[in-house]
Amino acid sequence: MGFYIYFVALIANFLLFEVGSTLSWTSPVFPKLTGTDNPLSRPITTDERSIIAGIPNIGAAIGPFVTGKIADRFGRKVTLLCVAVPYVISFVALAFAQNVCIFYVARFIQGVALGCTLQIVSMYFGEITEKSNRGRISSSLAIFSGLGVLFCYLFGPYLSIRLFSLIFAIPAGLVIVLYTFIPESPLYLANKGDRSGAEKSLMKLRSKSASEVAEELSELMRFCEKSQCKGTLKDVFTSRGLMKAFYISLGVLQITPLVGIGPILAYMQTIFDSAGGAIPSHLGSILVSIIKVLSCLLTSIIVEKTGKKVLLLISSVGVFLALTGLSTFFFLQTNGVDVSYISWIPVTSLILYMTFFSIGVYPISWVIMGELFPSNVRSVASSLLTSLNFSASFLITIVFPYLEDSLGLGPAFLFFAGSGVLGGIFVYYCVFETNGKSLSEIQDLLNK
């Protein structure tokens, strides 16, 4: 087995570490922005808190359209480099910001990079992997995203905002430093008619000779010949197979924001504080994020054997049960019931939520999007899908603090729980298994 492809995946996954840090940076920082360790001249308001938490999702909705154009014109490798730079800029800006507007701008830039990252890395992994390791490598993006979250909760409460933010500029900086080790996608090169370049890329990624990759190269060239013409969004919505790929991808991707992962990551410590449990909020956040990483690691190990559809179904049902427990606790608390004897429910529910979310809904949805589209429309389709995903995330994240203030946490978590049920129904009836199938075989299934 060639290990070079795993080294390449590691470099790209440094960007996923930045995704996790961007999503959860606010959790340990918000208490500082309302307390004594505040670089601003005053505590932030509810409106400002909502904007700081939600504005990355606006950037993430815009970013994929930029990524798609760069990826098609200059290649996947250059795009990975272009995505790393905004992370460095934004975290340095956050480190030295003394005005809330700087926080807005830096978080927006982070959002653009975040949207670009999830699109380009899932696309890149889908194109460099084989059917035997595609699920394992592609699901690793959730592991590194989880590590970014864990780092936030583990060290954020104990570091100043400046040092905390500067540390997060390092992973993206490593991508820039290690850029020369990243090979171009062989599928991209084959689609451009560069057979020699595709062959060299395959030899490097597989750690094999030209004769050993000859069969895969021939299949790759045949696959690209079927989709020589440059695709557009119109093609996506006029082709039966592409339309099917689009609504399957849209459905599984929208489960992620609708089950509330954005608000839960952004307000993890606030949720624990509201529960008033025995575990300190920062320790509860650390425990939950450790569970998230371990669950993602489990997914990368078992996904090739269990299948993606099975994991998605288990994940959706588990998320529903966990959120129902969390919602019930806060309903009881809001209505004056003594919840001191069940103070263990919030931390248990959040652990179960993160476990089930991380074994299916989060990692598998991005893997599926990277598999379903042929190379000629992959960029344009994934741009729109990623944008729609983060548009939903923005609306949910920015509304959450107002729901908390006006209705309480119970109704909000009940809505998220219901979304888990709908997601499970969609997966059961609409999603087919892609494990063990080549990109060409997946297209054949979509067009049946």
C-alpha positions in Angstrom: 0.0 0.0 0.0 1.3 3.5 -0.9 1.4 5.9 2.0 2.2 9.0 0.0 -1.5 9.7 -0.6 -2.0 9.7 3.2 0.8 12.3 3.6 -0.9 14.4 0.9 -4.2 14.1 2.7 -2.6 15.2 5.9 -1.4 18.4 4.3 -4.8 19.2 2.9 -6.4 18.3 6.3 -4.5 21.1 8.0 -7.1 23.3 6.3 -9.9 21.2 7.9 -8.2 21.9 11.3 -8.8 25.6 10.4 -12.5 24.8 9.7 -13.0 23.4 13.1 -11.2 26.4 14.8 -13.2 28.9 12.8 -16.5 27.3 13.8 -15.7 27.0 17.5 -13.4 30.0 18.0 -16.2 32.0 19.5 -17.0 29.5 22.3 -14.1 30.4 24.5 -13.7 33.9 23.1 -17.2 35.2 23.9 -16.8 35.0 27.7 -13.6 37.1 27.3 -15.4 39.7 25.2 -17.9 40.2 27.9 -15.4 40.0 30.8 -12.2 41.5 31.9 -9.9 39.9 29.3 -11.4 42.0 26.6 -9.4 43.9 23.9 -12.4 46.1 23.2 -13.3 49.1 25.3 -16.6 47.5 26.4 -18.5 44.2 26.5 -20.1 43.1 23.2 -23.9 43.2 22.9 -26.2 40.4 21.9 -26.4 41.8 18.3 -22.6 41.9 18.0 -22.3 38.4 19.4 -24.8 37.1 16.9 -23.0 38.8 14.0 -19.5 37.6 15.1 -20.9 34.0 15.3 -22.9 34.1 12.2 -21.0 36.2 9.7 -18.6 33.4 8.7 -21.5 31.6 7.2 -22.1 34.5 4.8 -18.5 34.3 3.7 -18.8 30.5 3.4 -21.8 30.9 1.1 -19.8 33.2 -1.2 -16.5 31.4 -1.1 -17.4 28.3 -3.1 -18.2 30.3 -6.2 -14.7 31.7 -6.1 -13.2 28.3 -5.5 -15.0 26.7 -8.4 -13.6 29.1 -10.9 -10.0 28.9 -9.6 -10.2 25.1 -9.3 -11.4 24.8 -13.0 -8.9 27.2 -14.4 -5.7 26.7 -12.4 -6.2 23.3 -10.8 -7.0 21.9 -7.4 -3.4 22.3 -6.1 -3.3 26.0 -6.7 -6.7 26.4 -5.1 -5.5 24.7 -1.9 -2.8 27.3 -1.6 -5.2 30.1 -2.3 -7.4 28.9 0.5 -4.6 28.8 3.1 -3.7 32.5 2.7 -7.0 34.0 4.0 -6.8 31.9 7.2 -3.4 33.3 8.0 -4.6 36.9 7.4 -7.8 36.5 9.3 -6.4 34.9 12.4 -3.6 37.5 12.6 -6.3 40.2 12.3 -8.3 38.7 15.1 -5.2 38.6 17.3 -4.6 42.3 17.1 -8.2 43.6 16.7 -9.3 46.3 19.1 -12.5 47.3 17.2 -15.6 45.1 16.8 -15.6 45.9 13.0 -12.2 44.2 12.6 -13.8 41.1 14.2 -16.6 41.3 11.6 -14.2 41.6 8.7 -11.8 38.9 9.9 -14.6 36.5 10.6 -16.1 37.1 7.2 -12.7 36.3 5.6 -12.5 33.2 7.7 -15.9 32.3 6.4 -14.9 32.7 2.8 -11.9 30.4 3.4 -14.1 27.9 5.3 -16.6 27.6 2.4 -13.7 27.2 0.0 -12.0 24.6 2.1 -14.9 22.2 2.4 -15.6 22.4 -1.3 -12.0 22.0 -2.6 -10.8 19.4 -0.1 -13.8 17.2 -0.6 -13.4 17.6 -4.3 -9.7 16.9 -4.2 -10.1 13.8 -2.0 -12.8 12.5 -4.3 -10.4 12.8 -7.3 -7.1 11.5 -5.8 -8.5 8.4 -4.0 -9.3 4.9 -5.1 -12.7 3.2 -4.5 -10.9 1.1 -1.8 -9.8 4.0 0.3 -12.1 6.9 -0.8 -14.4 6.7 2.2 -11.5 6.4 4.7 -9.5 9.3 3.4 -12.5 11.5 2.6 -14.0 11.0 6.1 -10.7 12.1 7.6 -11.7 15.7 7.0 -14.1 15.4 9.9 -11.3 14.2 12.2 -9.2 17.2 11.6 -12.1 19.6 11.8 -12.8 17.9 15.2 -9.3 18.4 16.2 -9.6 22.1 15.5 -12.7 22.2 17.7 -11.0 20.3 20.5 -8.0 22.7 20.4 -10.4 25.6 20.9 -12.1 24.1 23.9 -8.9 22.7 25.4 -6.7 25.8 25.3 -9.1 28.7 24.5 -10.2 29.4 28.1 -6.6 29.6 29.3 -5.0 31.8 26.5 -5.4 35.4 25.7 -7.4 36.2 22.5 -4.2 37.3 20.8 -2.1 34.2 21.5 -5.1 31.9 20.9 -5.7 33.5 17.4 -2.0 33.6 16.4 -1.7 29.8 17.1 -4.4 29.1 14.6 -2.5 30.8 11.8 0.1 28.0 12.0 -1.8 25.1 10.3 -2.6 27.2 7.2 1.0 28.4 7.2 2.1 24.7 7.1 0.0 24.2 4.0 1.8 27.1 2.3 5.2 25.7 3.4 4.4 22.1 2.2 2.7 23.2 -1.0 5.3 21.6 -3.3 4.5 18.1 -1.9 0.9 18.3 -3.1 0.4 16.7 -6.5 -2.3 17.9 -8.9 -5.5 15.9 -9.1 -5.0 13.2 -11.8 -8.7 13.6 -12.8 -8.2 17.3 -13.4 -5.2 16.6 -15.5 -6.9 13.9 -17.5 -9.9 16.2 -18.0 -7.5 18.7 -19.5 -6.2 16.1 -21.9 -2.8 15.9 -20.1 -2.4 12.1 -20.1 1.3 12.3 -19.2 0.6 14.6 -16.2 -2.2 12.4 -15.0 0.1 9.3 -15.2 2.8 11.0 -13.2 0.3 12.1 -10.6 -1.2 8.6 -10.3 2.3 7.1 -10.0 3.1 9.5 -7.1 -0.2 9.1 -5.3 -0.2 5.3 -5.6 3.6 4.9 -5.1 3.5 2.6 -8.2 5.2 2.3 -11.6 3.7 3.4 -14.9 2.7 -0.2 -15.8 1.0 -0.6 -12.4 -1.2 2.5 -12.9 -1.9 1.9 -16.6 -5.3 0.3 -16.1 -6.5 3.0 -13.7 -5.2 5.7 -16.1 -7.1 4.2 -19.0 -10.3 4.1 -17.0 -9.7 7.7 -15.9 -9.2 8.8 -19.5 -12.4 7.0 -20.6 -14.3 8.6 -17.7 -13.2 12.0 -18.8 -14.0 11.4 -22.5 -17.6 10.9 -21.5 -17.7 14.4 -20.0 -15.5 16.4 -22.3 -17.8 19.4 -22.7 -17.6 22.0 -20.0 -20.7 21.7 -17.8 -22.9 24.5 -16.5 -25.6 24.8 -13.9 -28.1 24.5 -16.7 -26.7 21.0 -17.5 -27.1 20.0 -13.8 -30.8 20.8 -13.9 -31.6 19.4 -17.4 -29.8 16.0 -17.0 -31.7 13.3 -15.2 -28.6 11.8 -13.6 -27.1 15.2 -12.6 -30.4 16.4 -11.2 -30.5 13.2 -9.1 -27.0 13.8 -7.9 -27.9 17.3 -7.0 -30.9 16.6 -4.9 -29.2 13.7 -3.1 -26.2 16.0 -2.3 -28.4 18.8 -1.3 -30.5 16.7 1.0 -27.6 15.1 2.9 -25.7 18.4 3.2 -28.6 20.3 4.6 -29.0 17.8 7.5 -25.8 19.3 9.0 -27.0 22.9 9.6 -30.6 21.8 10.3 -29.6 19.6 13.3 -27.9 22.7 14.8 -24.2 22.0 14.7 -23.4 25.7 14.1 -25.1 27.1 17.2 -24.0 24.1 19.3 -20.3 24.6 18.4 -20.5 28.4 18.7 -22.3 28.4 22.0 -21.1 25.2 23.6 -19.9 26.8 26.8 -23.0 29.0 27.0 -25.2 25.9 26.7 -23.4 24.2 29.6 -23.6 27.4 31.7 -27.4 27.6 31.0 -27.8 24.0 32.1 -26.2 24.8 35.5 -24.7 21.3 35.7 -21.9 20.0 38.0 -19.3 19.9 35.2 -17.7 23.3 34.4 -18.6 24.5 31.0 -15.1 24.5 29.5 -14.5 20.9 30.8 -17.8 19.8 29.3 -16.9 21.3 26.0 -13.6 19.6 26.0 -15.2 16.2 26.8 -17.7 16.6 24.0 -15.1 17.6 21.4 -12.9 14.6 22.4 -15.9 12.4 21.7 -16.3 14.1 18.3 -12.7 13.4 17.3 -12.9 9.7 18.4 -16.2 9.3 16.6 -14.8 10.7 13.4 -11.8 8.4 13.8 -14.2 5.4 14.2 -16.0 6.4 11.0 -12.8 6.5 9.0 -12.0 2.9 10.2 -15.4 1.3 9.7 -16.9 3.3 6.7 -15.5 0.9 4.1 -17.1 -2.1 5.8 -20.4 -0.7 7.0 -21.3 1.6 4.1 -22.1 5.3 4.0 -25.9 5.0 3.9 -26.0 2.8 7.1 -23.9 5.3 9.0 -26.1 8.2 7.8 -29.2 6.4 9.1 -27.7 5.6 12.4 -26.4 9.1 12.7 -29.7 10.8 12.0 -31.6 8.7 14.5 -29.0 9.2 17.2 -28.9 12.9 16.7 -32.7 13.0 17.1 -32.6 11.0 20.3 -29.8 13.2 21.8 -31.5 16.5 20.9 -34.8 15.3 22.2 -33.2 14.7 25.6 -31.5 18.1 25.6 -34.7 19.8 24.6 -36.7 18.1 27.3 -34.2 19.2 30.0 -34.5 22.8 29.0 -38.3 22.7 28.7 -38.4 21.4 32.3 -35.9 24.0 33.5 -37.8 26.9 31.8 -41.1 25.8 33.4 -39.6 25.9 36.9 -39.1 22.2 37.4 -36.3 21.2 39.7 -33.7 19.7 37.3 -30.8 19.4 39.8 -31.3 15.6 40.0 -31.0 15.3 36.2 -28.2 17.8 35.7 -26.3 15.0 34.0 -28.7 15.1 31.0 -27.1 18.1 29.1 -23.6 16.7 29.1 -24.8 13.2 28.3 -27.1 14.5 25.5 -24.3 16.6 24.0 -21.9 13.6 24.1 -24.4 11.4 22.3 -25.2 14.2 19.9 -21.6 14.7 18.9 -21.0 11.0 18.7 -23.8 10.3 16.3 -23.3 13.5 14.4 -19.6 12.7 13.8 -20.1 9.1 12.7 -22.3 10.0 9.8 -24.1 13.3 9.1 -21.0 15.5 9.1 -18.2 13.4 7.4 -20.3 11.3 5.0 -22.4 14.2 3.5 -19.2 15.9 2.2 -17.9 12.6 0.9 -21.0 11.9 -1.0 -21.0 15.3 -2.7 -17.4 14.7 -3.8 -18.5 11.4 -5.4 -21.7 12.0 -7.3 -20.7 14.5 -10.0 -18.6 14.0 -13.1 -15.5 16.2 -13.5 -17.1 18.6 -16.0 -19.8 19.9 -13.6 -18.2 19.0 -10.2 -16.9 22.5 -9.5 -20.1 24.4 -10.5 -22.4 21.9 -8.7 -20.4 21.8 -5.5 -20.1 25.6 -5.4 -23.9 26.0 -5.4 -24.4 23.1 -2.9 -21.7 24.4 -0.5 -23.2 27.9 -0.7 -26.7 26.7 0.1 -25.3 24.7 3.0 -23.7 27.7 4.6 -26.6 30.0 3.8 -28.7 27.7 6.0 -26.0 27.6 8.6 -25.9 31.5 8.7 -29.6 31.8 9.2 -29.7 29.2 11.9 -26.6 30.5 13.8 -27.6 34.1 13.7 -31.2 33.5 14.8 -30.2 31.1 17.6 -29.2 33.7 20.3 -32.6 35.5 19.8 -34.5 32.2 20.1 -32.5 31.5 23.3 -33.4 35.0 24.7 -37.1 34.9 23.7 -38.2 31.2 23.8 -35.5 29.4 25.6 -33.3 26.6 24.5 -36.0 23.9 24.6 -37.9 24.9 21.5 -34.7 25.5 19.5 -33.4 22.0 20.3 -36.8 20.5 19.5 -36.6 22.0 16.0 -33.1 20.5 15.5 -34.3 17.1 16.7 -37.2 17.1 14.2 -34.7 17.9 11.5 -32.8 14.7 12.4 -35.9 12.7 11.8 -36.6 14.3 8.4 -32.9 13.7 7.5 -33.2 10.0 8.3 -36.3 9.6 6.2 -34.6 11.3 3.3 -31.5 9.1 3.5 -33.6 5.9 3.7 -35.6 6.6 0.6 -33.3 8.7 -1.6 -29.6 7.9 -1.0 -28.0 4.8 -2.5 -24.7 3.1 -1.4 -21.5 4.3 -3.1 -19.0 2.1 -1.3 -16.9 -0.1 -3.5 -18.0 1.7 -6.7 -15.7 3.7 -9.0 -16.7 7.2 -10.1 -17.8 5.8 -13.5 -20.0 3.2 -11.8 -21.6 5.8 -9.6 -22.5 7.8 -12.8 -24.1 4.7 -14.3 -26.3 4.2 -11.3 -27.4 7.9 -11.3 -28.4 7.6 -15.0 -30.5 4.5 -14.6 
